[in-house]
Amino acid sequence: MFKAVVKTIALLAILFVMLYVGMNNTHAVDFHFPLAGTTAKTPIHASAALIYFGVFAVGVLAGTIFWVGGRTQGGKRAAAKDR
């Protein structure tokens, strides 16, 4: 229970930082990411807060996929060993 509360507080702190960045970076910027290929020729021109949120969302989704993927495989193996 305590672990869940600490994780929730950490998530709320991260969301607060995102809100703060969004409120203070409303100007438009050019986003260059040459490894992606398409932005090397024509950069994405959008609000800095929107680009920050997009990069953050991709990171959260990737972390969730890695975390859930690892837990599922480990859980199945652990359950099989107990029997």
Buried (B, 14 or more C-beta within 10 A) or exposed (E): EEEEEEEEEEEEEEEEEBEEBBEEBEEEBEBEEEEEEEBEEEBBEEBBBBBBBEEBEEEEEEEEEEEEEEEEEEEEEEEEEEE
